[in-house]
Amino acid sequence: MAAGRETTRQKMINIMYLVLLAMLALNVSDSILNAFKNINDSLETSRSNVNTSVTQLFSSFEATKLKEEPERARPIYERAKQAQAVSEELNAYIEQLKKEFVTAGQGYSEDTGDLVQRDNTDISPGIMINQKKGAALKAKINETREKLSSLLDEKDKTGLNLALQANDPVKGRRSWEDVNFGEGTPLTAAMTILTKIQTDAKNAEADVVKRILGKMDQAVVNLDKFAAVAVAPTSYLIQGQPYTAEVFLTAYDSRTSPSITVGGANLPLRDGKGVYSVPTTREGVFSWSGIVKVKQTDGTIKEYRTPEQKYQVARPSAVVSPDKMNVFYIGVANPVSVSAPGIPKENLRVSMQGGSIKGAGGKYIVTVSSPGQAKVSVSAEVAPGKVQTVGTTDFRVKRIPDPVAKFVGKTGGVASSVAIKSQSKVFAMLENFDFDARFDVTRFTLIIAKPRADAVVLSTTGNTLSAAMKSALAGIGPGSRVIFDNIIAVGPDGSQRSLNSIALTAN
């Protein structure tokens, strides 16, 4: 600065210089701002991963424990859901703060992917300190921590160290909110701190939820209640398939050797389970029940009976259903579904006469080449190494119906002369036909009869009007007759079709 007495202008320059130095001192480099952005992204990813883990934990519990032991599992499940709700309440509160930051920071920049005013050091103190929202957040964090901790029994809190907490520094006079969001804090840094709190909350939720749901596995298994169970892979069989079922004791103790009988006959045991197998030589509905006898610790024998089991034996049958119509058409792909009750689709073997069939997994495509009859045969592996026919179905093979010739969207009648002159092609349209088949017009004859004038007859190949035809049509007026005759079209089966004539009267 200049020595001696300063002019008013010089004082102003000196003040501006000091302000500039202060701004330079407060300036944060892009590399540091980018580092905050990267940390924020990493925290968001970590939070998402933990959230996925918690969701899977709940899904697994719902699919197993909640279904298997609903009375015991329901209170545990609802307490874990409370922990999730407590965490979500804090998360929603922070999301609202983030929205305020985004609005004040003028949204996001496409260049950096960060807030436009990410280096602004006034927004965070303004919202969190001046408006006292930082103090409110601190209280909310500590309240959430207490609520989560209160959901656990004292013995379950052993070793629990929740990172979710907001305490003022032990030394110094600055508060927690001032340290994290106070003067000099760039906006992107404040956003990162909020994301870290959300991640801490999600981790705390995960820790608490795991300990709560883990209560189901801490209980001592009680084997003083038993139930006999019979499990059969299927109750519907075709003649020739053996009927097989497993009869076993739930909560089976490897130290016991239960006696399992069906109809008075002992079943062979395999890993504590009896295997019941009988041949199926006749049709009908059959039932059976198993008896499991277990020797108790006092030497007495306790008997358990399975619920009555039923199974049906039916004649071999197959279902072959065309997906669109009850016939096969030449020149198109005919989709067909094949199934046989009680037999996995992968065990089916499909063949045909009068065409070819390709596909797998119950879905097939049939192609045929000549009119007549076709037959689809289905066989299946009903037992290891044993294949038998389970059904055949006859189909008719037909050509695709003739299409309808149209000009200006009509097959005849009255049409405006303007519409006739503007159309340049004759079309062959398949109406009310479910397959995707196309016919192409290969040739046709055009006859134009004007009032009090000789008829003009012109022919061409393809479906497009020739230059001479267009020229002749240009002169028609009301009362003129326009006739398309000798129309020939070819479809996907390669056969030529003679189509209907089109007779139009211009108005």
Secondary structure, 3 states (H helix, E strand, C coil): CCCCCCCHHHHHHHHHHHHHHHHHHHCCCHHHHHHHHHHHHHHHHHHHHHHHHHHHHHHHHHHCHHHHCHHHHHHHHHHHHHHHHHHHHHHHHHHHHHHHHHHHCCCECCCCCCECCCCCCCHHHHHHHHCCHHHHHHHHHHHHHHHHHHCCCHHHHCCCCCCCCCCCCCCCCCCHHHHHHCCCCCHHHHHHHHHHHHHHHHHHHHHHHHHHHCHHHHCCCCCCCCCEEEECCCCEEECCCCEEEEEEECCCCCCCCCEEEECCEECCEECCEEEEEECCCCCEEEEECEEEEEECCCCCEEEEECCCEEEEEECCCCEEEECCCCEEECCCCEEEEEEECCECHHHEEEEEECCEEEEECCEEEEECCCCEEEEEEEEEEEECCEEEEEEEEEEEEECCCCCEEEECCECEEEECHHHHHHCCECEEECCCCCCCCCCEEEEEEEEEECCCCCCEEEEEECCECCHHHHHHHCCCCCCCEEEEEEEEEECCCCCEEECCCEEEEEC
